[in-house]
Amino acid sequence: MRLAVDGASKITTLLLLIISFALQHSVVFAYPGLSVLGPGPKPASTISETRVGGDGQPFQLQQLPQPSAYIGDLPVSKKCVFILATGRSGSTSLMDALNQIPNYLVRGEHWRAVGNMYDAYRRFQDALMAAERHSLRFDGGNVDSVYSIKQVYDTKLATQAGKDLGLFNEFGSDRVLQATRAYYASLYGYYGEDVVSGFKEIRYVCGKFLPAARKCGLQFQSFMGFLQSLCTDVKLIFNSRNTALTVTNLKLYLMDQSNLRDPLDFALDLGATHTLYDYYVRKNPSHAFRVYMEDMFDPQKNATLARDLLTFLGEDPKTPIAFDRMPPWNTGKSS
């Protein structure tokens, strides 16, 4: 049955359709796990590609969900968990326990890849500190459109700055932080805002990625601050044995023999790492948690540890997780 609609009704209906479409698409985009912070930025393109399979038929690769949130046009992961461990202390079993939580995806060793991000971040900051002492800057450069910036450039800088125009530079350290967050989100946090991403790594200890014992503290604090800045909500878990004695950590020492480390240096570096772990957790209980290997595998303690760990992470303390899914060490498959 057809409906007779006069001209005014047609216009009204069209306007209602336009308003309805605008309301539906002004903030929420058709990408799983995507939310928006700020004035409606455009989402990044999804990853899709057509390939030809073994049977000669074309097929479409699955599109990847976008990162969890956006600052301006750059993605930032919502919640992250980083496990920093001393090695041979059950860190893989700890990682596996977290991955038993349905929405957690914590990766294993990445051979200090995030350390490389930290090094790049520091180099950018150093370069910007030097540049900002000589650059021609103006307020609003980080939020104005390119047309507004060009207007300032054309009407004020180009006509008044003269020979100093080559020092024009309207971005600063906040852009470096946003780019670093986007870098992390692209590598680890691309499954959506409901997925908690992270990694576990045994290389962020004194004498390896960090300086030796006597100079370790300052860079340790700096690196922790960097990790805290990668996501909007960061939890740090420090894992080791309950003592830094070399005899207790003999497996770790023997593993390091490929580097021909002096036993005394090993003991000093490991002791300094334990001290920094303990101190940081005491000072930052809201986002740092300490896990000792012995408690993970003690039947009288591991249930309490699991509940405390889940509570620290903001998860239901009744969520079933276990530390013993990994094969025993005598199989050579646990670290």
Buried (B, 14 or more C-beta within 10 A) or exposed (E): EEEEEEEEEEEEEEEEEEEEEEEEEEEEBEBBBBBBEEEEBEBBEEEEEEEEEEEEEEEEEEEBBBBBBBBBEBBBBBBBBBBBBBBBBBBBBBBBBBBBBEEBBBBBBBEBBBBEBBEBBBEBBEEBEEBEEEBBEEEEBEEBEEEEBEEBBEEEBEEEBEEEEEBBBBBBEEBBBBBBBBBBBBBBBBBBBEBBBBBBBBBBBBBBBBBEBEEBBEBBBEBBEBBBBBBBEBBBBBBBBEBBEBEBBEBBBEBBEEEEBEEEBBBBBBBBBBBBBEBBBEEEEEBBBBBBBBBBBBEEEBEEBBBBBBEBBEBEEEBEBBBBEBEEEEEEEBB
